[in-house]
Amino acid sequence: MSQAIPGQLPPYWTQSNDRTVNLMISRASTLAIALAAAWAAISLSGSSVRAEALILVEADTGKVLAAENAAQPWYPASITKIMTTYVTLRAVKEGRITLDKLLTVSHNAAAQSPVKMGFPPGTTVTVDNALKMLMVKSANDIAVVIAEGVAGSVENFADQMNRHAARIGMSQSHFVNPNGLPADEQIVSARDMAILARTVIKEFPEYDYYWHLPGIRYGKKVQRNYNTLIGRYPGADGMKTGFICASGFNLVATATRDGRRMIAVVLGAPSSASRALKAAQLLEQGFTSNPLSWLTPSLGSVESLQPVNAEPPNLREDMCGGHRKRKASEDEDDTAAIASMSSNAAYSVLLSALRTPAAKQNLLNDSQMGEPVTVFTGPPNKPDVPKDPSAAPRKTAAVDPKASKTGAKAAPKPADSASKSTTAKVDPKSAKTTPSKTDLTKAGVPKTTTQIVSDKKPSEKSAPKAQAKPAPKATDTSTKN
């Protein structure tokens, strides 16, 4: 029997597994060096070293693989929108709303701080389109649109958020708004966010695409997902970023490999690049088999972590103080991070180390993120043409005022500016005489158009008085943008 030589692996190990072991050691060493170098580079370029809240959890079992300050209360910022989406999908599941339900932008929603879609009050959008805008654009106005549409008010919706949080075991969480804008009472923890992520994955597998949309397209505008791991880190498939000065840069990230899904939560990172890197470190730790894992004490399940009774740290000075070269906005996610990630040498080294030898493509290429999905306002069966919301008033002004003067001379103008309109086919006939409702119906004109035309022009003599009232009716059909 062969004897093991001190300082060397036993022959039975090396003889059958030498190639596999060498490959594992080589890749592990490369990855470890890359992670260390990348993290060191980002740490040196960031602010002073301070504590963050971190946790890594297996999605299926809830087993905690790594944790640091995981039960420390924290301000959530826009990762709040995971709960907003969860409450909305629960309402869909319970039959209280549908994904095609039209929601209306209120004055309260339109007044929310950026980031937002910027739709004027009165604009309608389906629940489905609203959720896509919420998860990709992180639109604060759309969060309020959803809250008011699902529960009637922001306050009622917050009550629903808190009831669901208590039901699923988020014992440290409390919500007062659906978008995560600064509020002292808006509190979560890394532990609680991991519980929420597990819950949405388990309860709504059919809606999993909401968590990893590559981007949205509204008209000519394209917004990429703020989660810079999607399309760049192998297997990344969710979920949401967040930032306010008090919280720092937050991220709930998920990734799947070989049928295993991991959940990583990072709270309080000094930059969006560092939160993405730290999440990648955690996820890689979960996917990489550790032969010495039996030496590591078990951390139990995520639910078993004991909450810390403390106030959330306020990172305002660290995040938004005068020492920063580039000031971060208090109520916005770091939009510049997406562009800067591609030029970050340390991050490129990390992702290069994570690629398998066969994957030679550049994971920092935007094409790896996939095509953005198209979103629109209005009903699903008759969506508004996606345009910049600022163009909406011109559309209304071009039709109504000109069509409200005299019947004979004003008729050809609507035909030029809206040639696809049914009214345009009727107006030329009305230049000499005013047709009756019966005549127009026989001619194939819809009743709705017949009613508008007959109401507007009972006779040329009475036109000035009759035109003053019907004008708003035409306006109602052209304010969907």
N, C-alpha and C positions, 0 to 999 in steps of 0.2 A: 504493500500500500504506500502510495506516495506521501511524503511528508511535506507539510507546508513550511516554507522558508519564512522566517520573520521578516516583516515589511513587504511581503508579496502576497498576492491573492492565491488561494488554494488552486491546485491544478484542475480540480473538477469544475471550478468556476471559469477559469480562463480557457480551457480546452473547448468548451461548447458555446461559450457566450462572449468570446473575446471581441468579435466584431461589434456585437450589440453594445457591449459595455463601453468599448472605445468610442463608439458613436454617441452614446448617452453622455459620457464624460466630456467629450469634445463639445457637444451642443450645450450641455449644462454650463461648462466653463465659459463658452462664448457668451451665452445669455447672461450669466452672472456678471461678467466683466462689462457687458453692454449696459445692463441695468444700473450697475454701480456708477459707470462713467456718465450715463445720461442723467441720473438723479443728482449726481454731484454738480454737473454743469448747470442744471436748472436751479439747484439750491443756491449756488454761488451767485447766480444772476437775479435771484429773488430777494425778498425781504428777509428780516431776521428770522432765525429758526424758532419755531413755536410748535405747540402740540396741534395735531389734527385728530379727527375722529375717523376711524377706519374699521371696516368689517368685511370679511369674505365668508360667504355661505353657500353651501350646496343647495341648489333650488329644489331638488326632489326631496331630500331628507331634512333640510333645515339645519344640518350640522355646521357648526362654526369652525372654520379652518384657520382663521386669523382674526384678531380683534385688538384694537387699541382705542381707548376712550369711547368704545362703542355705545355705552349706555349714558354718555354725557349729553345733556340737553343741548340743542343747537337750533339756530334759526334756519329754516329750510330753503328760503328763497323760492325759485321756480320749480324745484323738485316737488313742491306742493301740487303741481299740475298732474302728477301721477295719481294722487288721491282724487283730484277733480275728475279725471278720466274714469277712474274706478267707480265713483258714485254715479256718473252718467251711464256707464255700461250696466250697472246694477239696475238703473231705472229702465233701460232697454230690456234687460232680461226679465224684469218683473212686469213688463207690458205697460208701463206708465208713459213711455214715449217710444218713438221709433227713430231709426237713423235718418229717415227722410223727413222727420218733423222740421218745420220751418221755425227758426228762432229769429227774433227781431232785435236789432241793435238799439238799445235805449240811450238816452242822453247820459245816464250814469256810466254805461259801458264805454261810450265814445270818449268820456272825459278821463279814462284811465291813463296812467303814465306809460310812456314807451317801455319796452318794445310792444308794438301793437299793429294791427292791420290797418287801422285808420279809416274804417268805413263810417259814413255819416249816419246819424240816427235815422231809423226807418228802414235801413238795409236789412234784407232777410238772408239767412244762410241755413243750410240743413245741419242737423246734428253731426252727420258724417264729415262734412267739409269743415265744420267748426273744430272737431277733434283733430283733424289733420293740421289745421292752422295752429291749434294749441300746442301740439307736440313738436312740431318742426320750428315754427316761428316763435314759439313761446309767447304768444300774443296775449297780453294782459287784458285787452278789451274783450277778446273772444272768451276768456275765462269767465268774465262777468256775464256775457251774453248767454253762455251755457248755464251758469248758476241761476240766472233769472228765468230762463226757459224751462229748466228742470224743476226748480223749487219755488219759483215766484219771486224770490228776492235773494240777495247775497246772504242775509242773516239766516234765512231758512235753509239755504244750501249748506252753510257752515255747520248748522245743527246736524244735518245729515252726514257731513264729513266726520264730525265728532262721534256720532252714533256708530258709524261703520268702523272707525278707528278703535273704539272700545270693544266692539264685537270681535274683531280679529286679533286683539291682543296688543295693540299699539298703546301701551299704558303710559307712555311719556309724551304723547302727542296731543296738541290742541290747535284748532284752526279757527280763524276769524274771517278769512277771505279765500277765494278760490285760485288766486294767482301768485301768492307768495310775496307780494309787495310788503315793505317793512311794516311790522306790527309787533309790539312787545309780547303779545299773547300768542303769536304764531310760532309754535315750538314742535320740534321732532327730535329724534336721535338716530344715529346710524343703525342701531338695533331695530328701531321701529320701521325705518325705511326698508330694511331688508325683509322684515315681516310683510310689509305692504307689497313689495316686489314679488315675493313668493306667492302671495294671495292672488294678485292679478294674473300671474302666469298660470296658476292652477285653475282659477275659476273661468278665465276667458281665453283659452287657447285659440279660439276662432278669430279673435281680434288681436292676435299677436303682432300683426303688421303695423299697428299704430305705434308701437314702441321703437321701430327701426326704419321708419320712412326716410329715404335718402334726402328728400327735399320736396318742396312744393313749388308749383308754377301757377302764378295768378297773372293772366295776361302775358306781358313781356317780362315780368319780374320773376326771378328765381331766387328762392331762399333755401340754402343748404341747412341740413340738420346741425345744430350746435354741438352735438355729441361727436367729437372728432375721432372717436374710435371706430365708428361705423364706416365700413369700407376700407379701413386702414389696419385695424387689429384683427388677426385671423379669428373668425367665428363670432365677432361682436354682433349682437342683435338687439340692443336696447340700452338704456331707457330714456333718461332725462337729465339735463344739466340745470344749474341754477346759480345765481349770484346776486347778492346785495352786499354793501360795505360791511354790515354787521356780521354776515355769515362767512364771507370769503367765497371761494369757488367750490361749489358742490357738484357731485356727480353720482348718480345711481347707474351702474353699468352692468349689463349681462352679456354673456358669451356662451356659445355651445360648441363643443367638440366631442366627436365620437359618442354622441348621445348623452353627454353630461353637460349640464348647464350650471354656470356659476353666477353668483350675484356679488358684485363688489360695490361698496358704498364709501365714498370719500367726501368728507365735510371739512371745509376750512382750508383748502389748498391756497397757496399764494398766487396762483395764476391758472388759467385754463389749461396751459400746456402741462403744468405739474400735476393737476388733478387727473388728466388723461394718462400721464405716465404712471402715476401711483396706482390708478385703477388697472392698468396693464400689468404692473408688477403683481398685484394681488391675484388677478385672473390667471396669470401664468403660474403662480404658486399653486393654485388649485388644480391646474391641468397637468403639472409636472409631478410625476410619481417620485416620492421621496422614500428611499429604502430604509431611512432611519425614522420614519414617521411614528413607529411604535415607541420611540423614546420621548416623543412629544406628548405632554399631558393633554387629555381631551378637554376641549372648551365647552362641550355639551351642545345643546340646541340653541338656536337664536332666541327662542322664547324663554329659555332658562337664565339668560343673562340678567343680573340684578340691576334695576334702574339706579342711577345716581341722583341723589337729591341735591341739586345745585342749580344755579342760574346759568343760562346760556352765555358763553363768552361773547363779548362784543369786540369784533375785529375791525371796527371802523377806522381807527387810526392806522393800523397795519395796512389795511386794504386801500384806503382812500386818503391817507395823509399826504403831506407835501413832499415826503421823501421819495415817492414813486415817480419814475421818469414819465410813465404814461398813466394818467389818472383813470381809474375804473369808474364807470357810472354806477350810481347807487341803485338804480332800478332797471338795469339792463344786464343781460348776459354779455359775455365778452365776444362781440361779433368779429373783432380783428383776429381772434385766435385761430380761426379756420385758415386764414391766409398765412399766418405766421408759422403754423405747424409744419408746412411743407418746407420752410427754410430753416427749421430748427435742426441743426446738425446732430445734437444729442438724441433727439427723438427719432431721427432717421436711422442712427446706429442701432437703437433699440429695435425698431421694426425690422431692420435687416436681419438682426439676430433671431427674431421670432419666425422668419420665413423658413419654410422647409426648402431643401435644395432644389426641388422641382418647381417651386413657386418663384420664378425669376422676375415676375412683373413688379412694377413699382407700386407698392400699396399706398403711397401718398398721392397717387394720381386720382383726380376726382372721378374719372370714369369708373373706378372700382366701386364707387358709392351707388351706382345705378342712376336711372333716369328719375327726375322729380315727378311726382304725381300732380295732375292738374286739379286745381280747386276753383270754385266759382261761387258766386252769390246767386240767390234765387232758388226756385224749386228744382228738384232733380230732373223732372220731365220737360222743363222749359227754363234752363239756366240763363242768367244774364251773360252777355258777352263780357268776358273778363277784361276790364280796363282799369286804369288808375282811377281811384275814387274821385279825384279832383276833376275828372272829365265829365262827371254826371250832370252838373248844372247846365253845361253847354247843350247837352242833348235835350233837356227839357225846354230850354229857351228857344231852340231852333224850331220847335213844332208848335207849341201852344199859342204864343202871342200872335204869330202870323196867321194862324188858322182861325182866329177869333174875331176877325174884322168882317168884311162882306163876303158872302158866299161865292159869288161868281168869280171875282178876281183872285181871291186867296186860294182857291182850290188847286191850281196847278203847282203851287210851291210845295205843299206836303208831298206831292208825287215825286218831286225832284229829290228831296232830302230823305225820304223814306219809301223808296220805290217798291219795297217788299210789302208794304202795308196794304191791307184790304181796303181801307178808306181811299187810297189813291186810285183804285179802280172805279170808285163810285163818283168821286168829285167831278170829273169831266162831264158826266151826264147832268150834274146839278147846276151847270153854268146858266141854263135858261129857265128851267123850272125846278121846283122842289119836289122830289119824288115822295110818295107816301111810304109808310112802313111796309104795306103789302107789296108794292112794286119792287122795293129793294129786296124783300125776302124771295120773291120769284126770281130775281136776278142772281141769286146765289150768295147774297151778302149775309154774313152771320147776324143774328139778332142783336148781339151786343153792339156791333158797329152801326146797325140800323137805328138803334135807340139813340146813340150819340149823335148821329147825323140829323135825325128828325128832331131831336131836342134842340140842336144848335140853330137850325134854320127853319122855323115855322113859316116865315115869309121874309122877304127882303126888307119890307118896311119896318117890321118889328125886330130886325136883327140886332140893333144896338142894345136894346134892353135884354133880349133873350140871351145874348152872348155873355153877359156879365156873370151869370151863375154857373153855366156848364163848364167853364174853363178849368176848374179844379179837377173835374172828372178825367180829363185828358192827362192832367199832370200825374194822377195816381198811377197810371200805367207806365210811367217812364221814370220812376225814381228808384229802380231796383239796383242800380249801380252803387 
